[in-house]
């Protein structure tokens, strides 16, 4: 497989300063947050729509 070159063009959120703030915000409301209701009850099921 000579001649094959791979270049990762995916966005790396760790390269921007806002990522740390966004992680803190997500922790405050995400699945690791302290909830006043049962975690199973709080899970959101998002339907997938075929467009």
CHARMM internal coordinates of N, CA and C (Angstrom, degrees):
IC EDIT
DIST 1 N 1 CA 1.4602
DIST 1 CA 1 C 1.5281
ANGL 1 N 1 CA 1 C 110.14
DIST 1 C 2 N 1.2676
ANGL 1 CA 1 C 2 N 115.28
DIHE 1 N 1 CA 1 C 2 N 47.64
DIST 2 N 2 CA 1.4566
ANGL 1 C 2 N 2 CA 119.14
DIHE 1 CA 1 C 2 N 2 CA 175.99
DIST 2 CA 2 C 1.5165
ANGL 2 N 2 CA 2 C 109.85
DIHE 1 C 2 N 2 CA 2 C -74.33
DIST 2 C 3 N 1.3038
ANGL 2 CA 2 C 3 N 115.62
DIHE 2 N 2 CA 2 C 3 N 151.23
DIST 3 N 3 CA 1.4445
ANGL 2 C 3 N 3 CA 120.60
DIHE 2 CA 2 C 3 N 3 CA 176.51
DIST 3 CA 3 C 1.5177
ANGL 3 N 3 CA 3 C 114.78
DIHE 2 C 3 N 3 CA 3 C 86.71
DIST 3 C 4 N 1.3138
ANGL 3 CA 3 C 4 N 117.37
DIHE 3 N 3 CA 3 C 4 N -2.03
DIST 4 N 4 CA 1.4645
ANGL 3 C 4 N 4 CA 119.73
DIHE 3 CA 3 C 4 N 4 CA 177.55
DIST 4 CA 4 C 1.5213
ANGL 4 N 4 CA 4 C 108.60
DIHE 3 C 4 N 4 CA 4 C -91.77
DIST 4 C 5 N 1.3107
ANGL 4 CA 4 C 5 N 115.75
DIHE 4 N 4 CA 4 C 5 N 127.02
DIST 5 N 5 CA 1.4628
ANGL 4 C 5 N 5 CA 121.51
DIHE 4 CA 4 C 5 N 5 CA -178.77
DIST 5 CA 5 C 1.5192
ANGL 5 N 5 CA 5 C 108.49
DIHE 4 C 5 N 5 CA 5 C -120.15
DIST 5 C 6 N 1.3259
ANGL 5 CA 5 C 6 N 117.38
DIHE 5 N 5 CA 5 C 6 N 133.12
DIST 6 N 6 CA 1.4548
ANGL 5 C 6 N 6 CA 122.36
DIHE 5 CA 5 C 6 N 6 CA 179.35
DIST 6 CA 6 C 1.5208
ANGL 6 N 6 CA 6 C 109.25
DIHE 5 C 6 N 6 CA 6 C -114.03
DIST 6 C 7 N 1.3132
ANGL 6 CA 6 C 7 N 116.50
DIHE 6 N 6 CA 6 C 7 N 130.31
DIST 7 N 7 CA 1.4547
ANGL 6 C 7 N 7 CA 121.15
DIHE 6 CA 6 C 7 N 7 CA 175.82
DIST 7 CA 7 C 1.5246
ANGL 7 N 7 CA 7 C 108.18
DIHE 6 C 7 N 7 CA 7 C -125.94
DIST 7 C 8 N 1.3186
ANGL 7 CA 7 C 8 N 116.66
DIHE 7 N 7 CA 7 C 8 N 119.85
DIST 8 N 8 CA 1.4577
ANGL 7 C 8 N 8 CA 122.04
DIHE 7 CA 7 C 8 N 8 CA -179.84
DIST 8 CA 8 C 1.5272
ANGL 8 N 8 CA 8 C 108.25
DIHE 7 C 8 N 8 CA 8 C -77.78
DIST 8 C 9 N 1.3193
ANGL 8 CA 8 C 9 N 116.63
DIHE 8 N 8 CA 8 C 9 N 112.66
DIST 9 N 9 CA 1.4632
ANGL 8 C 9 N 9 CA 120.98
DIHE 8 CA 8 C 9 N 9 CA -179.45
DIST 9 CA 9 C 1.5265
ANGL 9 N 9 CA 9 C 111.90
DIHE 8 C 9 N 9 CA 9 C -107.96
DIST 9 C 10 N 1.3378
ANGL 9 CA 9 C 10 N 116.54
DIHE 9 N 9 CA 9 C 10 N 11.62
DIST 10 N 10 CA 1.4612
ANGL 9 C 10 N 10 CA 119.81
DIHE 9 CA 9 C 10 N 10 CA 179.85
DIST 10 CA 10 C 1.5249
ANGL 10 N 10 CA 10 C 110.30
DIHE 9 C 10 N 10 CA 10 C -69.91
DIST 10 C 11 N 1.3124
ANGL 10 CA 10 C 11 N 115.50
DIHE 10 N 10 CA 10 C 11 N 147.11
DIST 11 N 11 CA 1.4581
ANGL 10 C 11 N 11 CA 122.17
DIHE 10 CA 10 C 11 N 11 CA 178.74
DIST 11 CA 11 C 1.5260
ANGL 11 N 11 CA 11 C 109.58
DIHE 10 C 11 N 11 CA 11 C -69.90
DIST 11 C 12 N 1.3059
ANGL 11 CA 11 C 12 N 118.01
DIHE 11 N 11 CA 11 C 12 N 132.21
DIST 12 N 12 CA 1.4569
ANGL 11 C 12 N 12 CA 122.75
DIHE 11 CA 11 C 12 N 12 CA 177.38
DIST 12 CA 12 C 1.5249
ANGL 12 N 12 CA 12 C 108.74
DIHE 11 C 12 N 12 CA 12 C -108.69
DIST 12 C 13 N 1.3434
ANGL 12 CA 12 C 13 N 118.36
DIHE 12 N 12 CA 12 C 13 N 103.84
DIST 13 N 13 CA 1.4568
ANGL 12 C 13 N 13 CA 120.83
DIHE 12 CA 12 C 13 N 13 CA -175.62
DIST 13 CA 13 C 1.5312
ANGL 13 N 13 CA 13 C 113.25
DIHE 12 C 13 N 13 CA 13 C -65.45
DIST 13 C 14 N 1.3316
ANGL 13 CA 13 C 14 N 117.23
DIHE 13 N 13 CA 13 C 14 N -19.07
DIST 14 N 14 CA 1.4658
ANGL 13 C 14 N 14 CA 119.28
DIHE 13 CA 13 C 14 N 14 CA 179.08
DIST 14 CA 14 C 1.5254
ANGL 14 N 14 CA 14 C 112.06
DIHE 13 C 14 N 14 CA 14 C -68.98
DIST 14 C 15 N 1.3077
ANGL 14 CA 14 C 15 N 117.60
DIHE 14 N 14 CA 14 C 15 N -10.80
DIST 15 N 15 CA 1.4659
ANGL 14 C 15 N 15 CA 121.07
DIHE 14 CA 14 C 15 N 15 CA -178.71
DIST 15 CA 15 C 1.5227
ANGL 15 N 15 CA 15 C 113.19
DIHE 14 C 15 N 15 CA 15 C -84.45
DIST 15 C 16 N 1.3439
ANGL 15 CA 15 C 16 N 117.99
DIHE 15 N 15 CA 15 C 16 N -7.36
DIST 16 N 16 CA 1.4621
ANGL 15 C 16 N 16 CA 119.89
DIHE 15 CA 15 C 16 N 16 CA 179.42
DIST 16 CA 16 C 1.5208
ANGL 16 N 16 CA 16 C 109.53
DIHE 15 C 16 N 16 CA 16 C -115.79
DIST 16 C 17 N 1.3136
ANGL 16 CA 16 C 17 N 116.35
DIHE 16 N 16 CA 16 C 17 N 147.03
DIST 17 N 17 CA 1.4610
ANGL 16 C 17 N 17 CA 121.71
DIHE 16 CA 16 C 17 N 17 CA -175.92
DIST 17 CA 17 C 1.5204
ANGL 17 N 17 CA 17 C 112.76
DIHE 16 C 17 N 17 CA 17 C -66.71
DIST 17 C 18 N 1.3214
ANGL 17 CA 17 C 18 N 117.69
DIHE 17 N 17 CA 17 C 18 N -29.40
DIST 18 N 18 CA 1.4567
ANGL 17 C 18 N 18 CA 121.05
DIHE 17 CA 17 C 18 N 18 CA -177.16
DIST 18 CA 18 C 1.5231
ANGL 18 N 18 CA 18 C 112.68
DIHE 17 C 18 N 18 CA 18 C -66.47
DIST 18 C 19 N 1.3298
ANGL 18 CA 18 C 19 N 118.25
DIHE 18 N 18 CA 18 C 19 N -21.71
DIST 19 N 19 CA 1.4676
ANGL 18 C 19 N 19 CA 121.43
DIHE 18 CA 18 C 19 N 19 CA -175.53
DIST 19 CA 19 C 1.5307
ANGL 19 N 19 CA 19 C 111.77
DIHE 18 C 19 N 19 CA 19 C -58.67
DIST 19 C 20 N 1.3128
ANGL 19 CA 19 C 20 N 118.46
DIHE 19 N 19 CA 19 C 20 N -41.22
DIST 20 N 20 CA 1.4640
ANGL 19 C 20 N 20 CA 121.58
DIHE 19 CA 19 C 20 N 20 CA 179.09
DIST 20 CA 20 C 1.5211
ANGL 20 N 20 CA 20 C 111.73
DIHE 19 C 20 N 20 CA 20 C -63.09
DIST 20 C 21 N 1.3188
ANGL 20 CA 20 C 21 N 116.05
DIHE 20 N 20 CA 20 C 21 N -41.53
DIST 21 N 21 CA 1.4715
ANGL 20 C 21 N 21 CA 120.55
DIHE 20 CA 20 C 21 N 21 CA 178.15
DIST 21 CA 21 C 1.5248
ANGL 21 N 21 CA 21 C 109.89
DIHE 20 C 21 N 21 CA 21 C -65.68
DIST 21 C 22 N 1.3222
ANGL 21 CA 21 C 22 N 116.88
DIHE 21 N 21 CA 21 C 22 N -42.58
DIST 22 N 22 CA 1.4650
ANGL 21 C 22 N 22 CA 121.23
DIHE 21 CA 21 C 22 N 22 CA 179.76
DIST 22 CA 22 C 1.5278
ANGL 22 N 22 CA 22 C 110.67
DIHE 21 C 22 N 22 CA 22 C -62.87
DIST 22 C 23 N 1.3201
ANGL 22 CA 22 C 23 N 117.57
DIHE 22 N 22 CA 22 C 23 N -38.43
DIST 23 N 23 CA 1.4663
ANGL 22 C 23 N 23 CA 120.67
DIHE 22 CA 22 C 23 N 23 CA 177.68
DIST 23 CA 23 C 1.5267
ANGL 23 N 23 CA 23 C 110.75
DIHE 22 C 23 N 23 CA 23 C -63.31
DIST 23 C 24 N 1.3259
ANGL 23 CA 23 C 24 N 117.61
DIHE 23 N 23 CA 23 C 24 N -42.43
DIST 24 N 24 CA 1.4637
ANGL 23 C 24 N 24 CA 121.04
DIHE 23 CA 23 C 24 N 24 CA 178.18
DIST 24 CA 24 C 1.5228
ANGL 24 N 24 CA 24 C 110.60
DIHE 23 C 24 N 24 CA 24 C -62.56
DIST 24 C 25 N 1.3225
ANGL 24 CA 24 C 25 N 116.96
DIHE 24 N 24 CA 24 C 25 N -42.37
DIST 25 N 25 CA 1.4593
ANGL 24 C 25 N 25 CA 121.01
DIHE 24 CA 24 C 25 N 25 CA 179.52
DIST 25 CA 25 C 1.5289
ANGL 25 N 25 CA 25 C 110.19
DIHE 24 C 25 N 25 CA 25 C -64.60
DIST 25 C 26 N 1.3190
ANGL 25 CA 25 C 26 N 117.45
DIHE 25 N 25 CA 25 C 26 N -42.48
DIST 26 N 26 CA 1.4649
ANGL 25 C 26 N 26 CA 121.33
DIHE 25 CA 25 C 26 N 26 CA -179.28
DIST 26 CA 26 C 1.5246
ANGL 26 N 26 CA 26 C 110.88
DIHE 25 C 26 N 26 CA 26 C -64.68
DIST 26 C 27 N 1.3297
ANGL 26 CA 26 C 27 N 117.15
DIHE 26 N 26 CA 26 C 27 N -39.60
DIST 27 N 27 CA 1.4710
ANGL 26 C 27 N 27 CA 120.08
DIHE 26 CA 26 C 27 N 27 CA 178.77
DIST 27 CA 27 C 1.5240
ANGL 27 N 27 CA 27 C 111.16
DIHE 26 C 27 N 27 CA 27 C -62.24
DIST 27 C 28 N 1.3285
ANGL 27 CA 27 C 28 N 117.44
DIHE 27 N 27 CA 27 C 28 N -32.04
DIST 28 N 28 CA 1.4636
ANGL 27 C 28 N 28 CA 120.12
DIHE 27 CA 27 C 28 N 28 CA -176.94
DIST 28 CA 28 C 1.5271
ANGL 28 N 28 CA 28 C 112.34
DIHE 27 C 28 N 28 CA 28 C -72.70
DIST 28 C 29 N 1.3273
ANGL 28 CA 28 C 29 N 118.11
DIHE 28 N 28 CA 28 C 29 N -20.48
DIST 29 N 29 CA 1.4641
ANGL 28 C 29 N 29 CA 120.71
DIHE 28 CA 28 C 29 N 29 CA -178.87
DIST 29 CA 29 C 1.5305
ANGL 29 N 29 CA 29 C 112.95
DIHE 28 C 29 N 29 CA 29 C -127.21
DIST 29 C 30 N 1.3054
ANGL 29 CA 29 C 30 N 117.98
DIHE 29 N 29 CA 29 C 30 N -2.63
DIST 30 N 30 CA 1.4610
ANGL 29 C 30 N 30 CA 121.21
DIHE 29 CA 29 C 30 N 30 CA -174.57
DIST 30 CA 30 C 1.5122
ANGL 30 N 30 CA 30 C 113.83
DIHE 29 C 30 N 30 CA 30 C -82.48
DIST 30 C 31 N 1.3305
ANGL 30 CA 30 C 31 N 115.03
DIHE 30 N 30 CA 30 C 31 N -164.42
DIST 31 N 31 CA 1.4557
ANGL 30 C 31 N 31 CA 120.21
DIHE 30 CA 30 C 31 N 31 CA -175.60
DIST 31 CA 31 C 1.5255
ANGL 31 N 31 CA 31 C 113.10
DIHE 30 C 31 N 31 CA 31 C -69.75
DIST 31 C 32 N 1.3292
ANGL 31 CA 31 C 32 N 118.10
DIHE 31 N 31 CA 31 C 32 N -12.64
DIST 32 N 32 CA 1.4590
ANGL 31 C 32 N 32 CA 120.97
DIHE 31 CA 31 C 32 N 32 CA 177.55
DIST 32 CA 32 C 1.5296
ANGL 32 N 32 CA 32 C 112.32
DIHE 31 C 32 N 32 CA 32 C -95.86
DIST 32 C 33 N 1.3275
ANGL 32 CA 32 C 33 N 116.82
DIHE 32 N 32 CA 32 C 33 N -1.02
DIST 33 N 33 CA 1.4631
ANGL 32 C 33 N 33 CA 120.83
DIHE 32 CA 32 C 33 N 33 CA -178.56
DIST 33 CA 33 C 1.5261
ANGL 33 N 33 CA 33 C 110.47
DIHE 32 C 33 N 33 CA 33 C -72.46
DIST 33 C 34 N 1.3209
ANGL 33 CA 33 C 34 N 115.92
DIHE 33 N 33 CA 33 C 34 N 154.03
DIST 34 N 34 CA 1.4595
ANGL 33 C 34 N 34 CA 120.82
DIHE 33 CA 33 C 34 N 34 CA 174.25
DIST 34 CA 34 C 1.5226
ANGL 34 N 34 CA 34 C 108.12
DIHE 33 C 34 N 34 CA 34 C -75.94
DIST 34 C 35 N 1.3219
ANGL 34 CA 34 C 35 N 115.69
DIHE 34 N 34 CA 34 C 35 N 118.38
DIST 35 N 35 CA 1.4520
ANGL 34 C 35 N 35 CA 120.11
DIHE 34 CA 34 C 35 N 35 CA -176.75
DIST 35 CA 35 C 1.5226
ANGL 35 N 35 CA 35 C 110.83
DIHE 34 C 35 N 35 CA 35 C -108.41
DIST 35 C 36 N 1.3284
ANGL 35 CA 35 C 36 N 115.91
DIHE 35 N 35 CA 35 C 36 N 150.41
DIST 36 N 36 CA 1.4540
ANGL 35 C 36 N 36 CA 120.03
DIHE 35 CA 35 C 36 N 36 CA 178.09
DIST 36 CA 36 C 1.5259
ANGL 36 N 36 CA 36 C 111.28
DIHE 35 C 36 N 36 CA 36 C -90.44
DIST 36 C 37 N 1.3503
ANGL 36 CA 36 C 37 N 117.42
DIHE 36 N 36 CA 36 C 37 N -0.98
DIST 37 N 37 CA 1.4615
ANGL 36 C 37 N 37 CA 121.59
DIHE 36 CA 36 C 37 N 37 CA 175.94
DIST 37 CA 37 C 1.5264
ANGL 37 N 37 CA 37 C 108.28
DIHE 36 C 37 N 37 CA 37 C -125.42
DIST 37 C 38 N 1.3109
ANGL 37 CA 37 C 38 N 116.19
DIHE 37 N 37 CA 37 C 38 N 167.01
DIST 38 N 38 CA 1.4614
ANGL 37 C 38 N 38 CA 119.85
DIHE 37 CA 37 C 38 N 38 CA -179.27
DIST 38 CA 38 C 1.5283
ANGL 38 N 38 CA 38 C 110.50
DIHE 37 C 38 N 38 CA 38 C -61.76
DIST 38 C 39 N 1.3451
ANGL 38 CA 38 C 39 N 115.60
DIHE 38 N 38 CA 38 C 39 N 139.78
DIST 39 N 39 CA 1.4664
ANGL 38 C 39 N 39 CA 119.78
DIHE 38 CA 38 C 39 N 39 CA -177.52
DIST 39 CA 39 C 1.5191
ANGL 39 N 39 CA 39 C 111.91
DIHE 38 C 39 N 39 CA 39 C -61.32
DIST 39 C 40 N 1.3423
ANGL 39 CA 39 C 40 N 118.05
DIHE 39 N 39 CA 39 C 40 N -38.89
DIST 40 N 40 CA 1.4651
ANGL 39 C 40 N 40 CA 119.52
DIHE 39 CA 39 C 40 N 40 CA 179.54
DIST 40 CA 40 C 1.5176
ANGL 40 N 40 CA 40 C 111.10
DIHE 39 C 40 N 40 CA 40 C -62.70
DIST 40 C 41 N 1.3151
ANGL 40 CA 40 C 41 N 116.52
DIHE 40 N 40 CA 40 C 41 N -38.71
DIST 41 N 41 CA 1.4467
ANGL 40 C 41 N 41 CA 121.12
DIHE 40 CA 40 C 41 N 41 CA 179.98
DIST 41 CA 41 C 1.5270
ANGL 41 N 41 CA 41 C 110.90
DIHE 40 C 41 N 41 CA 41 C -67.92
DIST 41 C 42 N 1.3101
ANGL 41 CA 41 C 42 N 116.63
DIHE 41 N 41 CA 41 C 42 N -31.99
DIST 42 N 42 CA 1.4656
ANGL 41 C 42 N 42 CA 121.39
DIHE 41 CA 41 C 42 N 42 CA -176.21
DIST 42 CA 42 C 1.5296
ANGL 42 N 42 CA 42 C 113.57
DIHE 41 C 42 N 42 CA 42 C -81.05
DIST 42 C 43 N 1.3485
ANGL 42 CA 42 C 43 N 117.47
DIHE 42 N 42 CA 42 C 43 N -10.60
DIST 43 N 43 CA 1.4565
ANGL 42 C 43 N 43 CA 119.51
DIHE 42 CA 42 C 43 N 43 CA -179.75
DIST 43 CA 43 C 1.5183
ANGL 43 N 43 CA 43 C 110.35
DIHE 42 C 43 N 43 CA 43 C -64.42
DIST 43 C 44 N 1.2995
ANGL 43 CA 43 C 44 N 114.74
DIHE 43 N 43 CA 43 C 44 N 138.39
DIST 44 N 44 CA 1.4659
ANGL 43 C 44 N 44 CA 120.50
DIHE 43 CA 43 C 44 N 44 CA -179.10
DIST 44 CA 44 C 1.5146
ANGL 44 N 44 CA 44 C 108.97
DIHE 43 C 44 N 44 CA 44 C -103.60
DIST 44 C 45 N 1.3001
ANGL 44 CA 44 C 45 N 116.12
DIHE 44 N 44 CA 44 C 45 N 129.63
DIST 45 N 45 CA 1.4702
ANGL 44 C 45 N 45 CA 121.44
DIHE 44 CA 44 C 45 N 45 CA 174.61
DIST 45 CA 45 C 1.5213
ANGL 45 N 45 CA 45 C 107.20
DIHE 44 C 45 N 45 CA 45 C -102.38
DIST 45 C 46 N 1.3145
ANGL 45 CA 45 C 46 N 116.40
DIHE 45 N 45 CA 45 C 46 N 115.81
DIST 46 N 46 CA 1.4614
ANGL 45 C 46 N 46 CA 121.42
DIHE 45 CA 45 C 46 N 46 CA -178.84
DIST 46 CA 46 C 1.5214
ANGL 46 N 46 CA 46 C 109.00
DIHE 45 C 46 N 46 CA 46 C -100.31
DIST 46 C 47 N 1.3330
ANGL 46 CA 46 C 47 N 117.40
DIHE 46 N 46 CA 46 C 47 N 119.16
DIST 47 N 47 CA 1.4724
ANGL 46 C 47 N 47 CA 118.64
DIHE 46 CA 46 C 47 N 47 CA 179.20
DIST 47 CA 47 C 1.5275
ANGL 47 N 47 CA 47 C 110.95
DIHE 46 C 47 N 47 CA 47 C -71.21
DIST 47 C 48 N 1.3065
ANGL 47 CA 47 C 48 N 116.03
DIHE 47 N 47 CA 47 C 48 N 145.86
DIST 48 N 48 CA 1.4607
ANGL 47 C 48 N 48 CA 121.68
DIHE 47 CA 47 C 48 N 48 CA 177.43
DIST 48 CA 48 C 1.5222
ANGL 48 N 48 CA 48 C 107.29
DIHE 47 C 48 N 48 CA 48 C -98.41
DIST 48 C 49 N 1.3143
ANGL 48 CA 48 C 49 N 115.72
DIHE 48 N 48 CA 48 C 49 N 124.92
DIST 49 N 49 CA 1.4534
ANGL 48 C 49 N 49 CA 121.22
DIHE 48 CA 48 C 49 N 49 CA -179.02
DIST 49 CA 49 C 1.5198
ANGL 49 N 49 CA 49 C 110.59
DIHE 48 C 49 N 49 CA 49 C -103.06
DIST 49 C 50 N 1.3026
ANGL 49 CA 49 C 50 N 116.35
DIHE 49 N 49 CA 49 C 50 N 129.83
DIST 50 N 50 CA 1.4700
ANGL 49 C 50 N 50 CA 120.11
DIHE 49 CA 49 C 50 N 50 CA 174.06
DIST 50 CA 50 C 1.5163
ANGL 50 N 50 CA 50 C 107.53
DIHE 49 C 50 N 50 CA 50 C -83.11
DIST 50 C 51 N 1.3188
ANGL 50 CA 50 C 51 N 115.49
DIHE 50 N 50 CA 50 C 51 N 123.76
DIST 51 N 51 CA 1.4658
ANGL 50 C 51 N 51 CA 119.47
DIHE 50 CA 50 C 51 N 51 CA -179.11
DIST 51 CA 51 C 1.5038
ANGL 51 N 51 CA 51 C 109.54
DIHE 50 C 51 N 51 CA 51 C -110.71
END
COOR INIT
IC SEED 1 N 1 CA 1 C
IC BUILD
